[in-house]
Amino acid sequence: MNYEQINEMMLEMGLPFAYHHFSEGESPKPPFLIFLSPGENTFSADNLMYHSFKKLDIELYTDEKSPETEQKVEEVLRQHNIYYTKTETWIESERLYEVLYQTEV
């Protein structure tokens, strides 16, 4: 998937989103999404790169636990046949839950 395709997929989730971060003072009220590509894994042999798998992190931020919102995000990922791992954390300083979906595309 390229950036445009990922952006289109994010639109399908129906929540405000940005790449990497919102500008200072521009962050919407939760729930909202952030997506970023923190790197890539490559498959290579004989000094040639045969394929590149871009890492994709999708971060869902909510001010309270929201299984319905998580389900909406996960349904879009399933529709696009995207395998993911999911973790959750409470960010005390922001008073927000972060649900992180990590995948490669």
Salt bridges, closest charged atoms under 4 A:
GLU12 OE1 - HIS80 NE2 2.98
GLU70 OE2 - LYS65 NZ 2.74
GLU70 OE1 - LYS86 NZ 2.70
GLU74 OE2 - LYS86 NZ 2.65
GLU75 OE1 - ARG78 NH2 3.33
GLU88 OE1 - LYS65 NZ 2.56
GLU92 OE2 - ARG95 NH1 2.62
